[in-house]
Amino acid sequence: MSNPIIESQDILQNIDTSSLVDKAEKSLVDYIKINKLKVGDPLPKELELTEKLGVSRTVVREALLRLKSIGLIESKKHKGAVITNPDVLGSFKKVFHPSLLDNETLKDLFEMRLALEVGIADFIINKITDADIEELEMMTETIVSGDTALPWSIEDEKKFHGKLYEISGNAMLLELQELLIPIFQYVHQSGILDKPIVKGEFISHQQLVDVLKQRNADAYRKAIRIHLNNHFARILASK
């Protein structure tokens, strides 16, 4: 006589464990993509979404709330949910703290900041003005030395390098720079990087300004790379 329990187990299949809200959220995002909705375009009303998705109004509201939390939609009077320009870095801001990230992620972010610093050279040179250079020079005159282990301070980095990102004209890069600086400092001083801090060849902020005056992207790229030499050496040695 066959065992009904065994027979039942034989026909079991993998179960989709994602919640109804997860599925509703994905369906809404797919709907936005497929219909090529743009900023300002409305989504169907809640009741219509409930009928089309075959779920409760509570599920629809929760899915819409998720999209709202990431800045993809917003509520408009008499229009309901409409597409908005999302805050791309919004979700990152919530986790951009060293205590919430493991060491490998922290190292990756450290590397990303180094790559950005060197990579934006052409944008900076293309857009820098005499007024920008004058402002950068004024910053170097008021620089306060960092602790004995570092030839820079966090505040100097924020102001000087923040200005460079501002000059690049890319608002996303500027916002990302502000998020990365505290993590960069933490990784540099935390012991995560195996190689100790060694003051070797170094180009100061003032020397960087002198190079910027040349309006030569290759020269600036080389100078900023030397400015960051110690950081590159430490992260590469830790791999």
Phi, psi and omega per residue, in radians:
M1 nan 2.281 -3.096
S2 -1.271 2.632 3.136
N3 -1.573 2.020 -3.089
P4 -1.120 -0.496 -3.133
I5 -1.200 -0.770 3.129
I6 -1.107 -0.745 3.134
E7 -1.060 -0.688 3.136
S8 -1.149 -0.705 -3.141
Q9 -1.140 -0.588 -3.108
D10 -1.095 -0.482 -3.067
I11 -1.772 0.081 3.104
L12 -1.190 2.501 3.122
Q13 -2.169 2.881 3.102
N14 -1.036 2.393 -3.114
I15 -1.727 2.382 3.062
D16 -1.317 1.896 -3.041
T17 -1.552 -0.043 3.122
S18 -1.181 2.506 -3.085
S19 -1.306 2.912 3.091
L20 -1.076 -0.623 3.131
V21 -1.150 -0.712 3.085
D22 -1.006 -0.819 -3.113
K23 -1.145 -0.706 3.136
A24 -1.136 -0.714 3.127
E25 -1.082 -0.807 3.134
K26 -1.096 -0.713 -3.140
S27 -1.098 -0.667 3.134
L28 -1.183 -0.735 3.114
V29 -1.127 -0.732 3.100
D30 -1.083 -0.707 3.127
Y31 -1.056 -0.751 3.139
I32 -1.099 -0.740 -3.119
K33 -1.196 -0.870 -3.068
I34 -1.082 -0.681 -3.125
N35 -1.543 0.041 3.079
K36 0.895 0.796 3.127
L37 -1.183 2.516 -3.122
K38 -2.025 3.001 3.124
V39 -0.974 2.227 3.139
G40 1.748 -0.301 3.119
D41 -1.303 2.451 -3.128
P42 -1.520 2.656 2.960
L43 -1.549 2.807 3.052
P44 -1.009 2.725 3.129
K45 -1.126 2.794 -3.094
E46 -0.959 -0.768 -3.095
L47 -1.099 -0.737 3.124
E48 -1.138 -0.712 3.110
L49 -1.119 -0.673 3.107
T50 -1.033 -0.774 -3.118
E51 -1.220 -0.759 -3.089
K52 -1.197 -0.667 -3.095
L53 -1.503 -0.291 3.128
G54 1.214 0.570 3.116
V55 -2.239 3.031 -3.120
S56 -1.285 2.862 3.121
R57 -1.164 -0.534 3.108
T58 -1.091 -0.736 3.121
V59 -1.119 -0.766 3.132
V60 -1.067 -0.777 -3.125
R61 -1.101 -0.702 3.128
E62 -1.154 -0.700 3.114
A63 -1.133 -0.727 3.109
L64 -1.143 -0.648 3.119
L65 -1.097 -0.678 3.094
R66 -1.091 -0.782 3.137
L67 -1.131 -0.591 3.117
K68 -1.217 -0.640 -3.105
S69 -1.160 -0.456 3.106
I70 -1.705 0.114 3.053
G71 1.376 0.307 -3.117
L72 -1.461 -0.500 3.099
I73 -2.368 2.852 3.025
E74 -2.523 2.773 -3.118
S75 -1.587 2.275 3.111
K76 -2.106 2.399 3.136
K77 -1.060 2.284 3.129
H78 1.249 -0.066 -3.133
K79 -2.066 -0.327 -3.093
G80 1.367 -2.489 -3.117
A81 -1.429 2.205 3.106
V82 -2.189 2.684 3.141
I83 -1.240 2.387 3.088
T84 -2.271 2.927 3.132
N85 -1.356 1.984 -3.026
P86 -1.236 2.633 3.016
D87 -1.411 1.673 -3.001
V88 -1.022 -0.653 -3.099
L89 -1.632 0.054 -3.080
G90 -0.966 -0.839 -3.124
S91 -1.173 -0.626 3.134
F92 -1.091 -0.657 -3.072
K93 -1.008 -0.540 -3.087
K94 -1.258 -0.404 -3.093
V95 -2.020 0.071 -3.119
F96 -1.419 1.188 3.050
H97 -2.525 2.343 -3.063
P98 -0.908 -0.624 -3.074
S99 -1.200 -0.281 -3.108
L100 -1.755 0.009 -3.042
L101 -2.163 2.505 3.106
D102 -1.394 2.970 -3.027
N103 -1.082 -0.678 -3.136
E104 -1.143 -0.693 3.096
T105 -1.148 -0.712 3.112
L106 -1.078 -0.722 3.100
K107 -1.120 -0.717 3.128
D108 -1.077 -0.715 3.120
L109 -1.175 -0.648 3.069
F110 -1.034 -0.818 3.115
E111 -1.084 -0.721 -3.095
M112 -1.065 -0.723 3.141
R113 -1.129 -0.703 3.089
L114 -1.065 -0.765 -3.133
A115 -1.095 -0.705 -3.140
L116 -1.137 -0.752 -3.095
E117 -1.015 -0.752 -3.130
V118 -1.371 -0.626 -3.026
G119 -1.242 -0.391 -3.081
I120 -1.614 0.177 -3.088
A121 -0.929 -0.830 -3.088
D122 -1.127 -0.654 3.140
F123 -1.156 -0.701 3.139
I124 -1.135 -0.869 -3.106
I125 -1.100 -0.623 -3.119
N126 -1.189 -0.479 -3.003
K127 -2.028 -0.136 -3.060
I128 -1.173 2.490 3.141
T129 -2.055 2.954 3.089
D130 -1.067 -0.632 3.129
A131 -1.136 -0.663 3.095
D132 -1.089 -0.789 -3.131
I133 -1.099 -0.712 3.110
E134 -1.077 -0.725 3.127
E135 -1.142 -0.731 3.114
L136 -1.113 -0.670 3.113
E137 -1.118 -0.686 3.114
M138 -1.121 -0.624 3.104
M139 -1.115 -0.719 -3.094
T140 -1.195 -0.401 3.134
E141 -1.321 -0.355 -3.097
T142 -1.947 0.257 -3.115
I143 -1.142 2.342 3.070
V144 -1.801 2.267 -3.102
S145 -1.086 2.530 3.095
G146 -1.363 -2.919 3.120
D147 -1.207 3.083 -3.031
T148 -1.153 -0.322 -3.122
A149 -1.510 -0.286 -3.037
L150 -2.222 2.445 3.075
P151 -1.507 0.297 -3.121
W152 -2.672 2.812 3.078
S153 -2.059 2.776 -3.102
I154 -1.096 -0.669 -3.124
E155 -1.188 -0.697 3.081
D156 -1.063 -0.747 -3.138
E157 -1.072 -0.806 -3.123
K158 -1.040 -0.820 -3.073
K159 -1.241 -0.887 -3.047
F160 -1.209 -0.939 -3.101
H161 -1.247 -0.533 3.044
G162 -1.066 -0.671 3.088
K163 -1.133 -0.669 3.108
L164 -1.092 -0.754 3.118
Y165 -1.155 -0.627 3.095
E166 -1.107 -0.727 3.133
I167 -1.092 -0.605 -3.126
S168 -1.041 -0.383 3.105
G169 1.417 0.144 -3.111
N170 -1.874 1.843 -3.086
A171 -1.088 -0.594 3.139
M172 -1.144 -0.747 3.113
L173 -1.123 -0.688 3.132
L174 -1.098 -0.775 3.128
E175 -1.144 -0.696 3.137
L176 -1.166 -0.674 3.106
Q177 -1.026 -0.742 -3.130
E178 -1.127 -0.556 3.112
L179 -1.338 -0.620 -3.030
L180 -1.386 -0.514 -3.051
I181 -0.981 -0.878 3.139
P182 -1.073 -0.677 3.111
I183 -1.185 -0.682 3.108
F184 -1.019 -0.817 3.136
Q185 -1.107 -0.734 -3.117
Y186 -1.078 -0.841 -3.130
V187 -1.099 -0.688 -3.089
H188 -1.100 -0.577 -3.022
Q189 -1.913 -0.089 -2.958
S190 -1.461 -0.312 -3.045
G191 1.674 -0.023 3.095
I192 -1.118 -0.672 3.101
L193 -1.467 2.247 -3.025
D194 -1.206 -0.694 -3.061
K195 -1.308 2.315 -3.124
P196 -1.225 2.828 3.106
I197 -1.238 2.158 3.132
V198 -2.253 2.145 -3.129
K199 -1.430 1.697 3.108
G200 -1.820 -2.448 3.107
E201 -1.044 2.317 -3.045
F202 -2.566 2.415 3.020
I203 -1.970 2.167 -3.080
S204 -1.369 3.016 3.067
H205 -1.053 -0.725 3.135
Q206 -1.078 -0.719 3.112
Q207 -1.170 -0.592 3.063
L208 -1.088 -0.710 3.114
V209 -1.088 -0.726 3.119
D210 -1.045 -0.671 3.117
V211 -1.221 -0.685 3.134
L212 -1.050 -0.540 3.136
K213 -1.101 -0.395 -3.136
Q214 -1.297 -0.316 -3.105
R215 0.989 0.707 -3.108
N216 -2.120 1.954 -3.061
A217 -1.100 -0.724 -3.135
D218 -1.119 -0.731 3.136
A219 -1.138 -0.726 3.139
Y220 -1.189 -0.700 3.136
R221 -1.052 -0.721 3.106
K222 -1.151 -0.707 -3.105
A223 -1.187 -0.752 -3.138
I224 -1.192 -0.547 3.089
R225 -1.148 -0.708 3.101
I226 -1.205 -0.672 3.087
H227 -0.977 -0.571 -3.088
L228 -1.802 0.181 -3.065
N229 -0.851 -0.850 -3.081
N230 -1.058 -0.714 3.138
H231 -1.136 -0.763 3.123
F232 -1.088 -0.761 -3.111
A233 -1.076 -0.708 -3.092
R234 -1.245 -0.733 -3.111
I235 -1.248 -0.651 -3.138
L236 -1.228 -0.573 3.124
A237 -1.259 -0.359 -3.095
S238 -1.533 -0.102 -3.109
K239 -1.421 nan nan
